[in-house]
């Protein structure tokens, strides 16, 4: 870490409660739930950007392509994957929340994760929240599912107290699982919050992000103004309902998913 970032992060240690929230674009961002949630959290809290994580050596650029802007035939901009750090603090030194808006690395997970957890150690942060999105066989007409995974047994009682259900899953892992595993070795609590999007929805899903943020707001004990996101959800639902009205196949699919959702209250596969 550079000296300027260390100086800005040094103030975090003075706060009574110190937390970190992170989300990643890429594989653990189905429906862009993670990206929407983290971006909205930063904007709602008016969090201050304090720096960037080092990104060199973590991305296979033939897989995670840089983004380019060309206007009028002229190359205007070339942007590599970003990992930006933001900081929000409450009054009276009660609470500090460090927010990471990142891109899931393709390689060198160990070094990348060590960079994050070293920041946690430097700031004396002992709990992190990770936001993810997953596709699921659920209908858009029902309340989105939000499920949890934790890295310590004692945290299960806490999420159950919020009325949230734990995850049952076995399969390929995201960077979330690696960070949570390494955090456990350092004695850092980690809670993964996963928002589920209908598998047939191909556009960004603000509805699931809204429910994720309501859950996160409750767990962080921080009030968020979700009015703008609620407006986006209304437009999102209007577009989806119009698409369903135009397709008999979609109508049959949604009715079947509604039936299963209502009967089982959902038993989807999970990504942790």
URVEN-V828417 format. One record per residue. N is the residue number from 1. OMEGA is omega in radians with two decimals (NA if undefined). BURIAL is I if it has 24 or more other C-alpha atoms within 12 Angstrom, else O. Layout:
n:N omega:OMEGA burial:BURIAL
n:N omega:OMEGA burial:BURIAL
//
This chain:
n:1 omega:3.12 burial:O
n:2 omega:-3.03 burial:O
n:3 omega:-3.13 burial:O
n:4 omega:3.11 burial:O
n:5 omega:3.11 burial:I
n:6 omega:3.13 burial:O
n:7 omega:-3.13 burial:O
n:8 omega:-3.12 burial:I
n:9 omega:-3.08 burial:I
n:10 omega:-3.12 burial:I
n:11 omega:-3.09 burial:I
n:12 omega:-3.09 burial:I
n:13 omega:-3.10 burial:I
n:14 omega:-3.06 burial:O
n:15 omega:-3.09 burial:I
n:16 omega:3.12 burial:O
n:17 omega:-3.09 burial:I
n:18 omega:-3.05 burial:I
n:19 omega:3.03 burial:I
n:20 omega:3.08 burial:I
n:21 omega:-3.14 burial:I
n:22 omega:3.08 burial:I
n:23 omega:-3.03 burial:I
n:24 omega:2.96 burial:I
n:25 omega:-3.12 burial:I
n:26 omega:-3.03 burial:I
n:27 omega:-3.12 burial:I
n:28 omega:-3.03 burial:I
n:29 omega:3.14 burial:I
n:30 omega:-3.10 burial:I
n:31 omega:-3.03 burial:I
n:32 omega:-3.11 burial:I
n:33 omega:3.13 burial:I
n:34 omega:-3.11 burial:I
n:35 omega:3.14 burial:I
n:36 omega:-3.09 burial:I
n:37 omega:-3.09 burial:I
n:38 omega:3.12 burial:I
n:39 omega:-3.11 burial:I
n:40 omega:3.11 burial:I
n:41 omega:3.13 burial:I
n:42 omega:-3.10 burial:I
n:43 omega:-3.11 burial:O
n:44 omega:-3.14 burial:O
n:45 omega:-3.02 burial:I
n:46 omega:-3.13 burial:O
n:47 omega:-3.10 burial:I
n:48 omega:3.05 burial:O
n:49 omega:-3.10 burial:I
n:50 omega:3.12 burial:I
n:51 omega:-3.13 burial:I
n:52 omega:2.94 burial:I
n:53 omega:3.02 burial:I
n:54 omega:-3.08 burial:I
n:55 omega:-3.10 burial:I
n:56 omega:3.08 burial:O
n:57 omega:-3.11 burial:O
n:58 omega:-3.03 burial:I
n:59 omega:2.95 burial:I
n:60 omega:-3.00 burial:O
n:61 omega:2.98 burial:O
n:62 omega:3.10 burial:O
n:63 omega:3.04 burial:O
n:64 omega:-3.02 burial:O
n:65 omega:2.95 burial:O
n:66 omega:3.11 burial:O
n:67 omega:-3.07 burial:O
n:68 omega:3.04 burial:O
n:69 omega:3.09 burial:O
n:70 omega:-3.13 burial:O
n:71 omega:-3.13 burial:O
n:72 omega:3.13 burial:O
n:73 omega:-3.11 burial:O
n:74 omega:3.07 burial:O
n:75 omega:-3.06 burial:O
n:76 omega:-3.02 burial:O
n:77 omega:3.05 burial:O
n:78 omega:-3.04 burial:O
n:79 omega:3.09 burial:O
n:80 omega:3.13 burial:I
n:81 omega:-3.11 burial:I
n:82 omega:3.01 burial:I
n:83 omega:-2.99 burial:I
n:84 omega:3.12 burial:I
n:85 omega:3.11 burial:I
n:86 omega:-3.13 burial:I
n:87 omega:3.00 burial:I
n:88 omega:3.10 burial:I
n:89 omega:3.07 burial:I
n:90 omega:3.11 burial:O
n:91 omega:3.04 burial:O
n:92 omega:3.06 burial:O
n:93 omega:3.14 burial:O
n:94 omega:-3.00 burial:O
n:95 omega:3.04 burial:I
n:96 omega:3.13 burial:I
n:97 omega:3.06 burial:I
n:98 omega:-3.05 burial:I
n:99 omega:3.08 burial:I
n:100 omega:3.01 burial:I
n:101 omega:-2.97 burial:I
n:102 omega:3.02 burial:I
n:103 omega:-3.12 burial:I
n:104 omega:-3.13 burial:I
n:105 omega:3.09 burial:I
n:106 omega:-3.02 burial:I
n:107 omega:3.07 burial:O
n:108 omega:3.13 burial:O
n:109 omega:-3.08 burial:I
n:110 omega:-3.12 burial:O
n:111 omega:3.12 burial:O
n:112 omega:-3.13 burial:I
n:113 omega:3.11 burial:I
n:114 omega:3.11 burial:I
n:115 omega:3.14 burial:I
n:116 omega:-3.06 burial:I
n:117 omega:3.03 burial:I
n:118 omega:3.05 burial:I
n:119 omega:3.09 burial:I
n:120 omega:3.12 burial:I
n:121 omega:-3.12 burial:I
n:122 omega:-3.10 burial:I
n:123 omega:-3.11 burial:I
n:124 omega:3.08 burial:I
n:125 omega:-3.09 burial:I
n:126 omega:3.03 burial:I
n:127 omega:3.07 burial:I
n:128 omega:3.05 burial:I
n:129 omega:3.13 burial:I
n:130 omega:-3.07 burial:I
n:131 omega:3.13 burial:I
n:132 omega:3.08 burial:I
n:133 omega:-3.11 burial:I
n:134 omega:3.06 burial:I
n:135 omega:-3.02 burial:I
n:136 omega:3.09 burial:I
n:137 omega:3.13 burial:I
n:138 omega:-3.14 burial:I
n:139 omega:3.11 burial:I
n:140 omega:-3.09 burial:I
n:141 omega:3.13 burial:I
n:142 omega:3.11 burial:I
n:143 omega:3.13 burial:O
n:144 omega:3.08 burial:I
n:145 omega:2.99 burial:I
n:146 omega:-3.07 burial:I
n:147 omega:-3.01 burial:I
n:148 omega:2.92 burial:I
n:149 omega:-3.09 burial:I
n:150 omega:-3.13 burial:I
n:151 omega:3.10 burial:I
n:152 omega:-3.08 burial:I
n:153 omega:-3.07 burial:O
n:154 omega:-3.13 burial:O
n:155 omega:3.14 burial:O
n:156 omega:3.14 burial:I
n:157 omega:-3.13 burial:O
n:158 omega:-3.11 burial:O
n:159 omega:3.08 burial:I
n:160 omega:3.10 burial:O
n:161 omega:3.07 burial:O
n:162 omega:-3.13 burial:O
n:163 omega:-3.11 burial:O
n:164 omega:-3.10 burial:I
n:165 omega:3.09 burial:I
n:166 omega:-3.09 burial:I
n:167 omega:2.94 burial:I
n:168 omega:-3.04 burial:O
n:169 omega:2.99 burial:O
n:170 omega:-3.10 burial:O
n:171 omega:-3.11 burial:O
n:172 omega:-3.05 burial:O
n:173 omega:3.00 burial:O
n:174 omega:3.07 burial:I
n:175 omega:3.10 burial:I
n:176 omega:-3.06 burial:I
n:177 omega:-3.13 burial:I
n:178 omega:3.12 burial:I
n:179 omega:-3.13 burial:I
n:180 omega:3.12 burial:I
n:181 omega:3.14 burial:I
n:182 omega:3.09 burial:I
n:183 omega:3.12 burial:I
n:184 omega:-3.13 burial:O
n:185 omega:3.11 burial:O
n:186 omega:3.14 burial:O
n:187 omega:-3.14 burial:O
n:188 omega:3.10 burial:I
n:189 omega:3.12 burial:I
n:190 omega:3.11 burial:I
n:191 omega:3.07 burial:I
n:192 omega:3.14 burial:I
n:193 omega:-3.07 burial:I
n:194 omega:3.07 burial:I
n:195 omega:-3.04 burial:I
n:196 omega:3.13 burial:I
n:197 omega:3.06 burial:I
n:198 omega:-3.06 burial:I
n:199 omega:-3.11 burial:I
n:200 omega:-3.13 burial:I
n:201 omega:-3.04 burial:I
n:202 omega:3.13 burial:O
n:203 omega:3.10 burial:O
n:204 omega:-2.97 burial:I
n:205 omega:3.13 burial:I
n:206 omega:-3.11 burial:I
n:207 omega:3.11 burial:I
n:208 omega:3.10 burial:I
n:209 omega:3.11 burial:I
n:210 omega:-3.13 burial:I
n:211 omega:3.05 burial:I
n:212 omega:-3.11 burial:I
n:213 omega:3.05 burial:I
n:214 omega:3.10 burial:I
n:215 omega:-3.12 burial:I
n:216 omega:3.12 burial:I
n:217 omega:3.12 burial:I
n:218 omega:-3.08 burial:O
n:219 omega:3.10 burial:I
n:220 omega:-3.04 burial:I
n:221 omega:3.12 burial:O
n:222 omega:-3.14 burial:O
n:223 omega:3.11 burial:O
n:224 omega:3.02 burial:I
n:225 omega:-3.05 burial:O
n:226 omega:-3.07 burial:I
n:227 omega:-3.13 burial:O
n:228 omega:3.13 burial:O
n:229 omega:3.09 burial:I
n:230 omega:3.08 burial:O
n:231 omega:3.10 burial:O
n:232 omega:3.13 burial:O
n:233 omega:3.12 burial:I
n:234 omega:3.12 burial:O
n:235 omega:3.09 burial:O
n:236 omega:-3.13 burial:I
n:237 omega:3.11 burial:I
n:238 omega:3.14 burial:O
n:239 omega:-3.13 burial:O
n:240 omega:-3.12 burial:I
n:241 omega:3.08 burial:O
n:242 omega:3.11 burial:O
n:243 omega:3.12 burial:O
n:244 omega:3.14 burial:O
n:245 omega:-3.11 burial:O
n:246 omega:-3.04 burial:O
n:247 omega:3.08 burial:O
n:248 omega:3.13 burial:O
n:249 omega:3.10 burial:O
n:250 omega:3.11 burial:O
n:251 omega:3.13 burial:O
n:252 omega:3.14 burial:O
n:253 omega:-3.11 burial:O
n:254 omega:3.12 burial:I
n:255 omega:3.14 burial:O
n:256 omega:3.12 burial:O
n:257 omega:3.07 burial:I
n:258 omega:3.14 burial:I
n:259 omega:-3.13 burial:O
n:260 omega:3.13 burial:O
n:261 omega:-3.10 burial:I
n:262 omega:-3.14 burial:O
n:263 omega:-2.99 burial:O
n:264 omega:-2.99 burial:O
n:265 omega:3.04 burial:O
n:266 omega:3.00 burial:I
n:267 omega:-2.99 burial:O
n:268 omega:2.97 burial:I
n:269 omega:-3.07 burial:O
n:270 omega:2.95 burial:I
n:271 omega:3.09 burial:I
n:272 omega:NA burial:I
//
